Amino acid sequence: MGRRSAAASPRPSQATAARRSAAGHHALIGQTSRALRQLGELLEIERGLYGADDERVLELRKQIGLLQLGSGQQEQARATLCALLSDVERVKGPRHPAAEAIRRLVPAPTMDA
């Protein structure tokens, strides 16, 4: 009786979708640091489940970069999106629409005075 049935425990895709949704809600209410922390934790889980080159993992990395960009974290966003671009180009090719879209998102480097 102490064992849970397989039907009672959430599947990895359901659990990760719920965590992704929770992080999105935190981002919407301005809790960017919390959202980024949750997305970072989720990224490690999804990499373990699906592999680094899986579409879900690449999309999550893009979401992290966009959240960094939207919250003014230009250098972090640049690092995240440049690393993502390199991987997308390796996996899909440099002329793939996904690579082109990420390339347009990468912010220009900032110059310190």
Gaussian input, Z-matrix of N, CA and C with variables (Angstrom, degrees):
# hf/3-21g

backbone

0 1
 N
 C     1     B1
 C     2     B2     1     A1
 N     3     B3     2     A2     1     D1
 C     4     B4     3     A3     2     D2
 C     5     B5     4     A4     3     D3
 N     6     B6     5     A5     4     D4
 C     7     B7     6     A6     5     D5
 C     8     B8     7     A7     6     D6
 N     9     B9     8     A8     7     D7
 C    10    B10     9     A9     8     D8
 C    11    B11    10    A10     9     D9
 N    12    B12    11    A11    10    D10
 C    13    B13    12    A12    11    D11
 C    14    B14    13    A13    12    D12
 N    15    B15    14    A14    13    D13
 C    16    B16    15    A15    14    D14
 C    17    B17    16    A16    15    D15
 N    18    B18    17    A17    16    D16
 C    19    B19    18    A18    17    D17
 C    20    B20    19    A19    18    D18
 N    21    B21    20    A20    19    D19
 C    22    B22    21    A21    20    D20
 C    23    B23    22    A22    21    D21
 N    24    B24    23    A23    22    D22
 C    25    B25    24    A24    23    D23
 C    26    B26    25    A25    24    D24
 N    27    B27    26    A26    25    D25
 C    28    B28    27    A27    26    D26
 C    29    B29    28    A28    27    D27
 N    30    B30    29    A29    28    D28
 C    31    B31    30    A30    29    D29
 C    32    B32    31    A31    30    D30
 N    33    B33    32    A32    31    D31
 C    34    B34    33    A33    32    D32
 C    35    B35    34    A34    33    D33
 N    36    B36    35    A35    34    D34
 C    37    B37    36    A36    35    D35
 C    38    B38    37    A37    36    D36
 N    39    B39    38    A38    37    D37
 C    40    B40    39    A39    38    D38
 C    41    B41    40    A40    39    D39
 N    42    B42    41    A41    40    D40
 C    43    B43    42    A42    41    D41
 C    44    B44    43    A43    42    D42
 N    45    B45    44    A44    43    D43
 C    46    B46    45    A45    44    D44
 C    47    B47    46    A46    45    D45
 N    48    B48    47    A47    46    D46
 C    49    B49    48    A48    47    D47
 C    50    B50    49    A49    48    D48
 N    51    B51    50    A50    49    D49
 C    52    B52    51    A51    50    D50
 C    53    B53    52    A52    51    D51
 N    54    B54    53    A53    52    D52
 C    55    B55    54    A54    53    D53
 C    56    B56    55    A55    54    D54
 N    57    B57    56    A56    55    D55
 C    58    B58    57    A57    56    D56
 C    59    B59    58    A58    57    D57
 N    60    B60    59    A59    58    D58
 C    61    B61    60    A60    59    D59
 C    62    B62    61    A61    60    D60
 N    63    B63    62    A62    61    D61
 C    64    B64    63    A63    62    D62
 C    65    B65    64    A64    63    D63
 N    66    B66    65    A65    64    D64
 C    67    B67    66    A66    65    D65
 C    68    B68    67    A67    66    D66
 N    69    B69    68    A68    67    D67
 C    70    B70    69    A69    68    D68
 C    71    B71    70    A70    69    D69
 N    72    B72    71    A71    70    D70
 C    73    B73    72    A72    71    D71
 C    74    B74    73    A73    72    D72
 N    75    B75    74    A74    73    D73
 C    76    B76    75    A75    74    D74
 C    77    B77    76    A76    75    D75
 N    78    B78    77    A77    76    D76
 C    79    B79    78    A78    77    D77
 C    80    B80    79    A79    78    D78
 N    81    B81    80    A80    79    D79
 C    82    B82    81    A81    80    D80
 C    83    B83    82    A82    81    D81
 N    84    B84    83    A83    82    D82
 C    85    B85    84    A84    83    D83
 C    86    B86    85    A85    84    D84
 N    87    B87    86    A86    85    D85
 C    88    B88    87    A87    86    D86
 C    89    B89    88    A88    87    D87
 N    90    B90    89    A89    88    D88
 C    91    B91    90    A90    89    D89
 C    92    B92    91    A91    90    D90
 N    93    B93    92    A92    91    D91
 C    94    B94    93    A93    92    D92
 C    95    B95    94    A94    93    D93
 N    96    B96    95    A95    94    D94
 C    97    B97    96    A96    95    D95
 C    98    B98    97    A97    96    D96
 N    99    B99    98    A98    97    D97
 C   100   B100    99    A99    98    D98
 C   101   B101   100   A100    99    D99
 N   102   B102   101   A101   100   D100
 C   103   B103   102   A102   101   D101
 C   104   B104   103   A103   102   D102
 N   105   B105   104   A104   103   D103
 C   106   B106   105   A105   104   D104
 C   107   B107   106   A106   105   D105
 N   108   B108   107   A107   106   D106
 C   109   B109   108   A108   107   D107
 C   110   B110   109   A109   108   D108
 N   111   B111   110   A110   109   D109
 C   112   B112   111   A111   110   D110
 C   113   B113   112   A112   111   D111
 N   114   B114   113   A113   112   D112
 C   115   B115   114   A114   113   D113
 C   116   B116   115   A115   114   D114
 N   117   B117   116   A116   115   D115
 C   118   B118   117   A117   116   D116
 C   119   B119   118   A118   117   D117
 N   120   B120   119   A119   118   D118
 C   121   B121   120   A120   119   D119
 C   122   B122   121   A121   120   D120
 N   123   B123   122   A122   121   D121
 C   124   B124   123   A123   122   D122
 C   125   B125   124   A124   123   D123
 N   126   B126   125   A125   124   D124
 C   127   B127   126   A126   125   D125
 C   128   B128   127   A127   126   D126
 N   129   B129   128   A128   127   D127
 C   130   B130   129   A129   128   D128
 C   131   B131   130   A130   129   D129
 N   132   B132   131   A131   130   D130
 C   133   B133   132   A132   131   D131
 C   134   B134   133   A133   132   D132
 N   135   B135   134   A134   133   D133
 C   136   B136   135   A135   134   D134
 C   137   B137   136   A136   135   D135
 N   138   B138   137   A137   136   D136
 C   139   B139   138   A138   137   D137
 C   140   B140   139   A139   138   D138
 N   141   B141   140   A140   139   D139
 C   142   B142   141   A141   140   D140
 C   143   B143   142   A142   141   D141
 N   144   B144   143   A143   142   D142
 C   145   B145   144   A144   143   D143
 C   146   B146   145   A145   144   D144
 N   147   B147   146   A146   145   D145
 C   148   B148   147   A147   146   D146
 C   149   B149   148   A148   147   D147
 N   150   B150   149   A149   148   D148
 C   151   B151   150   A150   149   D149
 C   152   B152   151   A151   150   D150
 N   153   B153   152   A152   151   D151
 C   154   B154   153   A153   152   D152
 C   155   B155   154   A154   153   D153
 N   156   B156   155   A155   154   D154
 C   157   B157   156   A156   155   D155
 C   158   B158   157   A157   156   D156
 N   159   B159   158   A158   157   D157
 C   160   B160   159   A159   158   D158
 C   161   B161   160   A160   159   D159
 N   162   B162   161   A161   160   D160
 C   163   B163   162   A162   161   D161
 C   164   B164   163   A163   162   D162
 N   165   B165   164   A164   163   D163
 C   166   B166   165   A165   164   D164
 C   167   B167   166   A166   165   D165
 N   168   B168   167   A167   166   D166
 C   169   B169   168   A168   167   D167
 C   170   B170   169   A169   168   D168
 N   171   B171   170   A170   169   D169
 C   172   B172   171   A171   170   D170
 C   173   B173   172   A172   171   D171
 N   174   B174   173   A173   172   D172
 C   175   B175   174   A174   173   D173
 C   176   B176   175   A175   174   D174
 N   177   B177   176   A176   175   D175
 C   178   B178   177   A177   176   D176
 C   179   B179   178   A178   177   D177
 N   180   B180   179   A179   178   D178
 C   181   B181   180   A180   179   D179
 C   182   B182   181   A181   180   D180
 N   183   B183   182   A182   181   D181
 C   184   B184   183   A183   182   D182
 C   185   B185   184   A184   183   D183
 N   186   B186   185   A185   184   D184
 C   187   B187   186   A186   185   D185
 C   188   B188   187   A187   186   D186
 N   189   B189   188   A188   187   D187
 C   190   B190   189   A189   188   D188
 C   191   B191   190   A190   189   D189
 N   192   B192   191   A191   190   D190
 C   193   B193   192   A192   191   D191
 C   194   B194   193   A193   192   D192
 N   195   B195   194   A194   193   D193
 C   196   B196   195   A195   194   D194
 C   197   B197   196   A196   195   D195
 N   198   B198   197   A197   196   D196
 C   199   B199   198   A198   197   D197
 C   200   B200   199   A199   198   D198
 N   201   B201   200   A200   199   D199
 C   202   B202   201   A201   200   D200
 C   203   B203   202   A202   201   D201
 N   204   B204   203   A203   202   D202
 C   205   B205   204   A204   203   D203
 C   206   B206   205   A205   204   D204
 N   207   B207   206   A206   205   D205
 C   208   B208   207   A207   206   D206
 C   209   B209   208   A208   207   D207
 N   210   B210   209   A209   208   D208
 C   211   B211   210   A210   209   D209
 C   212   B212   211   A211   210   D210
 N   213   B213   212   A212   211   D211
 C   214   B214   213   A213   212   D212
 C   215   B215   214   A214   213   D213
 N   216   B216   215   A215   214   D214
 C   217   B217   216   A216   215   D215
 C   218   B218   217   A217   216   D216
 N   219   B219   218   A218   217   D217
 C   220   B220   219   A219   218   D218
 C   221   B221   220   A220   219   D219
 N   222   B222   221   A221   220   D220
 C   223   B223   222   A222   221   D221
 C   224   B224   223   A223   222   D222
 N   225   B225   224   A224   223   D223
 C   226   B226   225   A225   224   D224
 C   227   B227   226   A226   225   D225
 N   228   B228   227   A227   226   D226
 C   229   B229   228   A228   227   D227
 C   230   B230   229   A229   228   D228
 N   231   B231   230   A230   229   D229
 C   232   B232   231   A231   230   D230
 C   233   B233   232   A232   231   D231
 N   234   B234   233   A233   232   D232
 C   235   B235   234   A234   233   D233
 C   236   B236   235   A235   234   D234
 N   237   B237   236   A236   235   D235
 C   238   B238   237   A237   236   D236
 C   239   B239   238   A238   237   D237
 N   240   B240   239   A239   238   D238
 C   241   B241   240   A240   239   D239
 C   242   B242   241   A241   240   D240
 N   243   B243   242   A242   241   D241
 C   244   B244   243   A243   242   D242
 C   245   B245   244   A244   243   D243
 N   246   B246   245   A245   244   D244
 C   247   B247   246   A246   245   D245
 C   248   B248   247   A247   246   D246
 N   249   B249   248   A248   247   D247
 C   250   B250   249   A249   248   D248
 C   251   B251   250   A250   249   D249
 N   252   B252   251   A251   250   D250
 C   253   B253   252   A252   251   D251
 C   254   B254   253   A253   252   D252
 N   255   B255   254   A254   253   D253
 C   256   B256   255   A255   254   D254
 C   257   B257   256   A256   255   D255
 N   258   B258   257   A257   256   D256
 C   259   B259   258   A258   257   D257
 C   260   B260   259   A259   258   D258
 N   261   B261   260   A260   259   D259
 C   262   B262   261   A261   260   D260
 C   263   B263   262   A262   261   D261
 N   264   B264   263   A263   262   D262
 C   265   B265   264   A264   263   D263
 C   266   B266   265   A265   264   D264
 N   267   B267   266   A266   265   D265
 C   268   B268   267   A267   266   D266
 C   269   B269   268   A268   267   D267
 N   270   B270   269   A269   268   D268
 C   271   B271   270   A270   269   D269
 C   272   B272   271   A271   270   D270
 N   273   B273   272   A272   271   D271
 C   274   B274   273   A273   272   D272
 C   275   B275   274   A274   273   D273
 N   276   B276   275   A275   274   D274
 C   277   B277   276   A276   275   D275
 C   278   B278   277   A277   276   D276
 N   279   B279   278   A278   277   D277
 C   280   B280   279   A279   278   D278
 C   281   B281   280   A280   279   D279
 N   282   B282   281   A281   280   D280
 C   283   B283   282   A282   281   D281
 C   284   B284   283   A283   282   D282
 N   285   B285   284   A284   283   D283
 C   286   B286   285   A285   284   D284
 C   287   B287   286   A286   285   D285
 N   288   B288   287   A287   286   D286
 C   289   B289   288   A288   287   D287
 C   290   B290   289   A289   288   D288
 N   291   B291   290   A290   289   D289
 C   292   B292   291   A291   290   D290
 C   293   B293   292   A292   291   D291
 N   294   B294   293   A293   292   D292
 C   295   B295   294   A294   293   D293
 C   296   B296   295   A295   294   D294
 N   297   B297   296   A296   295   D295
 C   298   B298   297   A297   296   D296
 C   299   B299   298   A298   297   D297
 N   300   B300   299   A299   298   D298
 C   301   B301   300   A300   299   D299
 C   302   B302   301   A301   300   D300
 N   303   B303   302   A302   301   D301
 C   304   B304   303   A303   302   D302
 C   305   B305   304   A304   303   D303
 N   306   B306   305   A305   304   D304
 C   307   B307   306   A306   305   D305
 C   308   B308   307   A307   306   D306
 N   309   B309   308   A308   307   D307
 C   310   B310   309   A309   308   D308
 C   311   B311   310   A310   309   D309
 N   312   B312   311   A311   310   D310
 C   313   B313   312   A312   311   D311
 C   314   B314   313   A313   312   D312
 N   315   B315   314   A314   313   D313
 C   316   B316   315   A315   314   D314
 C   317   B317   316   A316   315   D315
 N   318   B318   317   A317   316   D316
 C   319   B319   318   A318   317   D317
 C   320   B320   319   A319   318   D318
 N   321   B321   320   A320   319   D319
 C   322   B322   321   A321   320   D320
 C   323   B323   322   A322   321   D321
 N   324   B324   323   A323   322   D322
 C   325   B325   324   A324   323   D323
 C   326   B326   325   A325   324   D324
 N   327   B327   326   A326   325   D325
 C   328   B328   327   A327   326   D326
 C   329   B329   328   A328   327   D327
 N   330   B330   329   A329   328   D328
 C   331   B331   330   A330   329   D329
 C   332   B332   331   A331   330   D330
 N   333   B333   332   A332   331   D331
 C   334   B334   333   A333   332   D332
 C   335   B335   334   A334   333   D333
 N   336   B336   335   A335   334   D334
 C   337   B337   336   A336   335   D335
 C   338   B338   337   A337   336   D336

   B1=1.4511
   B2=1.5219
   B3=1.3204
   B4=1.4460
   B5=1.5141
   B6=1.3290
   B7=1.4566
   B8=1.5189
   B9=1.3042
   B10=1.4602
   B11=1.5109
   B12=1.2970
   B13=1.4560
   B14=1.5179
   B15=1.3230
   B16=1.4556
   B17=1.5208
   B18=1.3220
   B19=1.4628
   B20=1.5288
   B21=1.3324
   B22=1.4559
   B23=1.5274
   B24=1.3116
   B25=1.4572
   B26=1.5289
   B27=1.3370
   B28=1.4619
   B29=1.5165
   B30=1.3043
   B31=1.4580
   B32=1.5243
   B33=1.3420
   B34=1.4674
   B35=1.5248
   B36=1.3307
   B37=1.4631
   B38=1.5284
   B39=1.3223
   B40=1.4602
   B41=1.5282
   B42=1.3145
   B43=1.4615
   B44=1.5266
   B45=1.3261
   B46=1.4589
   B47=1.5267
   B48=1.3267
   B49=1.4706
   B50=1.5280
   B51=1.3181
   B52=1.4589
   B53=1.5307
   B54=1.3254
   B55=1.4647
   B56=1.5283
   B57=1.3185
   B58=1.4710
   B59=1.5342
   B60=1.3095
   B61=1.4562
   B62=1.5309
   B63=1.3105
   B64=1.4727
   B65=1.5216
   B66=1.3321
   B67=1.4642
   B68=1.5345
   B69=1.3163
   B70=1.4624
   B71=1.5191
   B72=1.3181
   B73=1.4650
   B74=1.5279
   B75=1.3369
   B76=1.4674
   B77=1.5263
   B78=1.3231
   B79=1.4677
   B80=1.5270
   B81=1.3208
   B82=1.4702
   B83=1.5196
   B84=1.3262
   B85=1.4704
   B86=1.5265
   B87=1.3387
   B88=1.4519
   B89=1.5104
   B90=1.3053
   B91=1.4651
   B92=1.5339
   B93=1.3295
   B94=1.4564
   B95=1.5215
   B96=1.3159
   B97=1.4708
   B98=1.5185
   B99=1.3027
   B100=1.4712
   B101=1.5273
   B102=1.3289
   B103=1.4663
   B104=1.5241
   B105=1.3286
   B106=1.4624
   B107=1.5256
   B108=1.3115
   B109=1.4737
   B110=1.5279
   B111=1.3278
   B112=1.4633
   B113=1.5252
   B114=1.3263
   B115=1.4615
   B116=1.5257
   B117=1.3307
   B118=1.4635
   B119=1.5188
   B120=1.3241
   B121=1.4666
   B122=1.5247
   B123=1.3040
   B124=1.4585
   B125=1.5298
   B126=1.3096
   B127=1.4577
   B128=1.5316
   B129=1.3131
   B130=1.4665
   B131=1.5262
   B132=1.3111
   B133=1.4761
   B134=1.5247
   B135=1.3234
   B136=1.4619
   B137=1.5286
   B138=1.3234
   B139=1.4698
   B140=1.5250
   B141=1.3195
   B142=1.4600
   B143=1.5203
   B144=1.3183
   B145=1.4615
   B146=1.5211
   B147=1.3334
   B148=1.4544
   B149=1.5315
   B150=1.3243
   B151=1.4615
   B152=1.5188
   B153=1.3174
   B154=1.4662
   B155=1.5239
   B156=1.3316
   B157=1.4636
   B158=1.5227
   B159=1.3130
   B160=1.4581
   B161=1.5322
   B162=1.3113
   B163=1.4643
   B164=1.5234
   B165=1.3428
   B166=1.4774
   B167=1.5210
   B168=1.3239
   B169=1.4584
   B170=1.5265
   B171=1.3178
   B172=1.4632
   B173=1.5281
   B174=1.3140
   B175=1.4643
   B176=1.5307
   B177=1.3202
   B178=1.4634
   B179=1.5208
   B180=1.3164
   B181=1.4619
   B182=1.5303
   B183=1.3264
   B184=1.4607
   B185=1.5303
   B186=1.3255
   B187=1.4668
   B188=1.5240
   B189=1.3237
   B190=1.4628
   B191=1.5268
   B192=1.3286
   B193=1.4610
   B194=1.5176
   B195=1.3192
   B196=1.4683
   B197=1.5228
   B198=1.3167
   B199=1.4610
   B200=1.5331
   B201=1.3182
   B202=1.4666
   B203=1.5298
   B204=1.3002
   B205=1.4619
   B206=1.5269
   B207=1.3179
   B208=1.4569
   B209=1.5163
   B210=1.3252
   B211=1.4634
   B212=1.5322
   B213=1.3343
   B214=1.4547
   B215=1.5181
   B216=1.3001
   B217=1.4627
   B218=1.5364
   B219=1.3265
   B220=1.4585
   B221=1.5283
   B222=1.3066
   B223=1.4680
   B224=1.5289
   B225=1.3325
   B226=1.4611
   B227=1.5210
   B228=1.3367
   B229=1.4605
   B230=1.5215
   B231=1.3143
   B232=1.4630
   B233=1.5227
   B234=1.3241
   B235=1.4708
   B236=1.5271
   B237=1.3209
   B238=1.4667
   B239=1.5273
   B240=1.3332
   B241=1.4625
   B242=1.5311
   B243=1.3334
   B244=1.4718
   B245=1.5265
   B246=1.3292
   B247=1.4638
   B248=1.5287
   B249=1.3242
   B250=1.4600
   B251=1.5262
   B252=1.3161
   B253=1.4533
   B254=1.5296
   B255=1.2981
   B256=1.4646
   B257=1.5253
   B258=1.3238
   B259=1.4633
   B260=1.5292
   B261=1.3108
   B262=1.4717
   B263=1.5278
   B264=1.3161
   B265=1.4667
   B266=1.5278
   B267=1.3192
   B268=1.4641
   B269=1.5180
   B270=1.3316
   B271=1.4604
   B272=1.5271
   B273=1.3357
   B274=1.4645
   B275=1.5215
   B276=1.3260
   B277=1.4586
   B278=1.5168
   B279=1.3422
   B280=1.4687
   B281=1.5271
   B282=1.3147
   B283=1.4686
   B284=1.5384
   B285=1.3126
   B286=1.4664
   B287=1.5348
   B288=1.3341
   B289=1.4719
   B290=1.5325
   B291=1.3235
   B292=1.4705
   B293=1.5267
   B294=1.3266
   B295=1.4706
   B296=1.5246
   B297=1.3109
   B298=1.4696
   B299=1.5317
   B300=1.3205
   B301=1.4706
   B302=1.5250
   B303=1.3124
   B304=1.4679
   B305=1.5191
   B306=1.3105
   B307=1.4648
   B308=1.5320
   B309=1.3327
   B310=1.4766
   B311=1.5327
   B312=1.3233
   B313=1.4643
   B314=1.5255
   B315=1.3211
   B316=1.4684
   B317=1.5267
   B318=1.3390
   B319=1.4674
   B320=1.5255
   B321=1.3052
   B322=1.4667
   B323=1.5244
   B324=1.3350
   B325=1.4745
   B326=1.5197
   B327=1.3195
   B328=1.4687
   B329=1.5157
   B330=1.3100
   B331=1.4608
   B332=1.5239
   B333=1.3158
   B334=1.4818
   B335=1.5154
   B336=1.3229
   B337=1.4730
   B338=1.4967
   A1=111.53
   A2=117.86
   A3=121.42
   A4=113.44
   A5=118.43
   A6=121.00
   A7=109.91
   A8=115.68
   A9=120.18
   A10=107.92
   A11=115.85
   A12=119.20
   A13=109.47
   A14=116.34
   A15=121.12
   A16=110.76
   A17=117.08
   A18=120.89
   A19=111.42
   A20=117.68
   A21=121.07
   A22=112.33
   A23=117.76
   A24=119.04
   A25=109.40
   A26=116.21
   A27=118.61
   A28=111.47
   A29=115.69
   A30=121.62
   A31=108.28
   A32=117.52
   A33=119.04
   A34=113.12
   A35=117.77
   A36=119.23
   A37=111.33
   A38=117.55
   A39=120.50
   A40=110.70
   A41=115.84
   A42=120.10
   A43=110.95
   A44=117.15
   A45=118.68
   A46=111.14
   A47=117.28
   A48=120.15
   A49=110.13
   A50=117.21
   A51=120.80
   A52=110.72
   A53=116.78
   A54=120.40
   A55=110.64
   A56=116.44
   A57=120.57
   A58=109.37
   A59=116.44
   A60=121.32
   A61=110.70
   A62=116.93
   A63=120.63
   A64=110.61
   A65=117.07
   A66=120.46
   A67=110.02
   A68=116.77
   A69=120.61
   A70=111.95
   A71=116.43
   A72=120.40
   A73=110.48
   A74=116.98
   A75=119.75
   A76=110.68
   A77=116.52
   A78=120.05
   A79=110.44
   A80=116.89
   A81=120.77
   A82=113.23
   A83=116.55
   A84=118.84
   A85=111.95
   A86=116.12
   A87=120.44
   A88=115.98
   A89=117.98
   A90=121.49
   A91=109.07
   A92=114.75
   A93=121.65
   A94=112.19
   A95=117.29
   A96=119.97
   A97=111.34
   A98=115.26
   A99=119.34
   A100=111.02
   A101=116.13
   A102=120.63
   A103=110.71
   A104=117.13
   A105=120.33
   A106=111.70
   A107=116.90
   A108=120.68
   A109=110.32
   A110=116.75
   A111=120.55
   A112=111.65
   A113=116.86
   A114=120.00
   A115=110.93
   A116=117.02
   A117=120.71
   A118=112.09
   A119=116.53
   A120=120.78
   A121=110.34
   A122=115.78
   A123=120.98
   A124=111.07
   A125=116.84
   A126=121.14
   A127=110.75
   A128=116.86
   A129=120.00
   A130=111.35
   A131=116.45
   A132=120.74
   A133=110.21
   A134=116.47
   A135=120.01
   A136=111.84
   A137=117.36
   A138=119.08
   A139=110.42
   A140=115.83
   A141=120.16
   A142=112.86
   A143=116.31
   A144=120.67
   A145=113.21
   A146=116.35
   A147=120.33
   A148=114.85
   A149=117.85
   A150=121.23
   A151=110.56
   A152=115.67
   A153=121.84
   A154=113.83
   A155=117.62
   A156=120.18
   A157=114.01
   A158=117.36
   A159=121.32
   A160=110.05
   A161=116.03
   A162=121.97
   A163=112.24
   A164=117.53
   A165=120.82
   A166=111.22
   A167=116.26
   A168=121.31
   A169=110.02
   A170=116.89
   A171=120.24
   A172=110.81
   A173=117.33
   A174=121.47
   A175=110.91
   A176=117.44
   A177=120.87
   A178=110.48
   A179=117.06
   A180=120.78
   A181=110.51
   A182=116.69
   A183=120.57
   A184=110.45
   A185=116.74
   A186=120.37
   A187=111.22
   A188=116.70
   A189=120.40
   A190=109.66
   A191=117.06
   A192=120.74
   A193=112.70
   A194=116.21
   A195=120.04
   A196=111.55
   A197=117.11
   A198=120.43
   A199=110.09
   A200=116.46
   A201=119.33
   A202=110.11
   A203=115.95
   A204=121.27
   A205=110.83
   A206=116.17
   A207=121.18
   A208=114.02
   A209=116.69
   A210=119.85
   A211=111.94
   A212=116.18
   A213=119.84
   A214=115.30
   A215=117.97
   A216=122.01
   A217=108.97
   A218=115.60
   A219=122.30
   A220=113.34
   A221=117.63
   A222=120.01
   A223=111.60
   A224=116.84
   A225=120.08
   A226=110.24
   A227=116.10
   A228=120.67
   A229=110.03
   A230=116.10
   A231=120.01
   A232=110.66
   A233=117.11
   A234=121.12
   A235=110.92
   A236=116.52
   A237=121.43
   A238=110.76
   A239=116.21
   A240=120.32
   A241=112.30
   A242=117.84
   A243=119.37
   A244=110.85
   A245=117.17
   A246=120.60
   A247=110.29
   A248=116.22
   A249=120.79
   A250=110.52
   A251=117.21
   A252=121.36
   A253=110.77
   A254=116.38
   A255=120.27
   A256=111.08
   A257=116.72
   A258=120.45
   A259=111.78
   A260=117.54
   A261=120.69
   A262=110.29
   A263=116.89
   A264=119.86
   A265=110.67
   A266=116.87
   A267=120.75
   A268=111.56
   A269=116.73
   A270=121.67
   A271=112.24
   A272=116.94
   A273=120.62
   A274=114.44
   A275=116.53
   A276=120.86
   A277=111.05
   A278=117.03
   A279=120.74
   A280=114.78
   A281=117.54
   A282=119.87
   A283=112.99
   A284=116.18
   A285=119.86
   A286=109.19
   A287=117.78
   A288=120.35
   A289=113.69
   A290=117.45
   A291=119.62
   A292=110.62
   A293=116.59
   A294=120.50
   A295=110.24
   A296=116.47
   A297=120.46
   A298=110.68
   A299=116.66
   A300=120.65
   A301=111.05
   A302=117.33
   A303=120.43
   A304=110.11
   A305=117.06
   A306=121.53
   A307=110.69
   A308=116.57
   A309=120.62
   A310=112.00
   A311=117.05
   A312=120.86
   A313=113.49
   A314=117.30
   A315=120.73
   A316=109.54
   A317=116.26
   A318=118.55
   A319=111.28
   A320=114.73
   A321=120.03
   A322=108.65
   A323=117.72
   A324=119.49
   A325=110.47
   A326=115.46
   A327=120.04
   A328=108.84
   A329=115.00
   A330=121.18
   A331=108.40
   A332=116.02
   A333=119.79
   A334=108.64
   A335=115.25
   A336=120.09
   A337=112.58
   D1=-19.77
   D2=-179.79
   D3=-76.40
   D4=-11.82
   D5=-178.75
   D6=-89.52
   D7=139.27
   D8=176.02
   D9=-87.29
   D10=143.97
   D11=177.48
   D12=-74.92
   D13=156.79
   D14=179.31
   D15=-59.34
   D16=-34.34
   D17=-179.24
   D18=-69.79
   D19=-25.49
   D20=-176.73
   D21=-80.83
   D22=-22.98
   D23=-178.64
   D24=-95.54
   D25=140.60
   D26=-178.04
   D27=-68.84
   D28=146.65
   D29=176.29
   D30=-74.36
   D31=155.17
   D32=-179.25
   D33=-54.49
   D34=-40.35
   D35=-178.56
   D36=-66.33
   D37=-35.43
   D38=177.84
   D39=-69.86
   D40=-42.28
   D41=-179.17
   D42=-66.41
   D43=-43.15
   D44=-179.95
   D45=-69.56
   D46=-34.51
   D47=176.99
   D48=-64.11
   D49=-39.88
   D50=179.01
   D51=-65.75
   D52=-40.90
   D53=179.09
   D54=-67.52
   D55=-39.25
   D56=178.35
   D57=-63.48
   D58=-41.82
   D59=179.29
   D60=-64.10
   D61=-43.47
   D62=178.84
   D63=-61.04
   D64=-43.25
   D65=178.46
   D66=-62.55
   D67=-40.26
   D68=178.12
   D69=-61.33
   D70=-40.10
   D71=178.03
   D72=-64.46
   D73=-41.59
   D74=177.90
   D75=-61.71
   D76=-40.23
   D77=178.57
   D78=-63.54
   D79=-41.50
   D80=-178.43
   D81=-63.69
   D82=-31.50
   D83=-178.99
   D84=-96.09
   D85=13.24
   D86=173.23
   D87=88.61
   D88=7.92
   D89=178.18
   D90=-92.26
   D91=64.70
   D92=-173.27
   D93=-62.79
   D94=-44.82
   D95=-179.27
   D96=-59.84
   D97=-43.63
   D98=178.79
   D99=-64.84
   D100=-43.12
   D101=179.17
   D102=-61.76
   D103=-44.59
   D104=179.43
   D105=-64.74
   D106=-38.90
   D107=176.74
   D108=-62.14
   D109=-45.57
   D110=179.56
   D111=-64.89
   D112=-41.55
   D113=179.09
   D114=-66.30
   D115=-36.95
   D116=176.44
   D117=-63.22
   D118=-41.98
   D119=176.63
   D120=-64.61
   D121=-42.85
   D122=179.38
   D123=-64.69
   D124=-36.72
   D125=178.15
   D126=-59.52
   D127=-43.72
   D128=178.71
   D129=-63.93
   D130=-39.75
   D131=178.22
   D132=-64.27
   D133=-48.33
   D134=-177.35
   D135=-67.04
   D136=-35.74
   D137=175.16
   D138=-60.37
   D139=-41.18
   D140=178.77
   D141=-67.11
   D142=-36.85
   D143=-178.73
   D144=-77.22
   D145=-42.78
   D146=-168.31
   D147=-114.89
   D148=-16.63
   D149=-176.37
   D150=96.83
   D151=154.97
   D152=-173.25
   D153=-66.00
   D154=-26.62
   D155=-175.82
   D156=-97.21
   D157=5.86
   D158=179.84
   D159=-67.60
   D160=144.03
   D161=-178.58
   D162=-55.98
   D163=-38.99
   D164=179.51
   D165=-63.24
   D166=-39.21
   D167=-179.55
   D168=-69.82
   D169=-43.79
   D170=178.18
   D171=-61.91
   D172=-41.56
   D173=179.18
   D174=-65.26
   D175=-39.67
   D176=178.10
   D177=-63.72
   D178=-40.32
   D179=177.09
   D180=-62.64
   D181=-38.43
   D182=176.96
   D183=-64.14
   D184=-42.70
   D185=178.31
   D186=-61.12
   D187=-40.49
   D188=178.23
   D189=-62.25
   D190=-46.86
   D191=178.82
   D192=-60.51
   D193=-41.09
   D194=178.69
   D195=-65.74
   D196=-39.04
   D197=178.27
   D198=-66.82
   D199=-41.21
   D200=176.10
   D201=-61.34
   D202=-44.87
   D203=-179.68
   D204=-61.64
   D205=-46.77
   D206=-178.46
   D207=-67.16
   D208=-22.44
   D209=-179.67
   D210=-97.79
   D211=9.77
   D212=175.82
   D213=85.42
   D214=8.13
   D215=-179.92
   D216=-88.62
   D217=68.65
   D218=-171.60
   D219=-58.58
   D220=-47.47
   D221=-176.56
   D222=-68.13
   D223=-40.60
   D224=177.45
   D225=-64.90
   D226=-41.99
   D227=179.28
   D228=-63.22
   D229=-42.66
   D230=179.17
   D231=-60.46
   D232=-45.84
   D233=179.49
   D234=-62.52
   D235=-45.57
   D236=-179.63
   D237=-62.05
   D238=-49.06
   D239=-175.21
   D240=-72.75
   D241=-33.87
   D242=176.99
   D243=-66.39
   D244=-42.24
   D245=177.30
   D246=-64.00
   D247=-41.22
   D248=177.69
   D249=-63.26
   D250=-44.88
   D251=179.71
   D252=-58.53
   D253=-43.98
   D254=178.65
   D255=-58.91
   D256=-43.71
   D257=-179.60
   D258=-69.86
   D259=-40.99
   D260=178.90
   D261=-64.44
   D262=-40.54
   D263=177.30
   D264=-63.81
   D265=-39.28
   D266=178.43
   D267=-65.55
   D268=-42.89
   D269=-175.78
   D270=-79.18
   D271=-42.90
   D272=-171.56
   D273=-111.53
   D274=-16.19
   D275=-177.69
   D276=103.44
   D277=149.76
   D278=-175.47
   D279=-68.67
   D280=-19.91
   D281=-179.00
   D282=-98.02
   D283=2.98
   D284=179.22
   D285=-65.28
   D286=143.47
   D287=179.77
   D288=-55.17
   D289=-33.99
   D290=178.56
   D291=-64.96
   D292=-40.38
   D293=178.07
   D294=-65.95
   D295=-42.26
   D296=178.84
   D297=-61.43
   D298=-41.99
   D299=-179.41
   D300=-64.66
   D301=-42.61
   D302=179.40
   D303=-67.16
   D304=-40.75
   D305=179.21
   D306=-56.15
   D307=-39.57
   D308=179.36
   D309=-68.76
   D310=-23.60
   D311=-178.59
   D312=-82.57
   D313=-24.61
   D314=-173.49
   D315=-64.49
   D316=119.87
   D317=179.49
   D318=-72.26
   D319=152.26
   D320=176.28
   D321=-66.87
   D322=150.10
   D323=177.32
   D324=-61.36
   D325=146.13
   D326=177.48
   D327=-90.46
   D328=148.89
   D329=179.19
   D330=-107.26
   D331=124.27
   D332=175.25
   D333=-83.48
   D334=140.68
   D335=-178.03
   D336=-73.96

